[in-house]
């Protein structure tokens, strides 16, 4: 069995995405603000990112439960929706990185860039699986 076979299961992609949203909520809402000597992102931005993460977590974790009731086409659409939302979060946080660059620490920059790498890797898996699900629906 392939170590990454869970990436072919929509439930696990939604769970991973939901846990990532929860991690974003916790990191920006509670953990990073405790290290303000190292992270210089403005509190309003951290708060906004935190709440966005919570919203994504709720949506993804609901999808992880509801996708079994949905058709392959609807599941594909849910995956595409969260993938687009994740890309929009990346665009938003990269725009913050660019606009706030002079006032950010190396820790801010490293964290923001690493976070984008992780999110975009997940987006690639979500998009791939959504196309697989749509293709399998067309063939049946």
Phi, psi and omega in degrees: 000136181290137180299333183255020182296337178298339179289350177268003182247115182304323181304313184289327175295318178295320179296314179299316179297317179296318177295324175296320176297319177296320178296318177300315178303312182290317182296307183284332184273330189229318189277304182301321178299335178288344181246043184296345176289340182247332182247121187254010176303135179301143180304324180295324179288317178300319179296315179299312179298323180298311181292326175298315178302318179295318177299315178296322180298313181299312181300310184294318180291326173296317179298326180296332178272322188273342186298334180292337178272348186263159174288166176300322181294317179293320177299318177300318179295321178296319177297318180295321180299311182290328176296316178296317178300319178296319178296319178296323175297320178297317178298316179299311184289329175291325177293325175295316179303315181291313185289332182255008191310314183298330183264002183266152176272170175298327179294317177301310183297314180298316181296313181298318181290318178296319178300319180295320178301314180295313182297315182292331174295317177295319178302317180300318179294320180295316180294316179302312181293324178297321177292321177299315180295318178294320179295318181294328178291322180292330183278346181264000000 
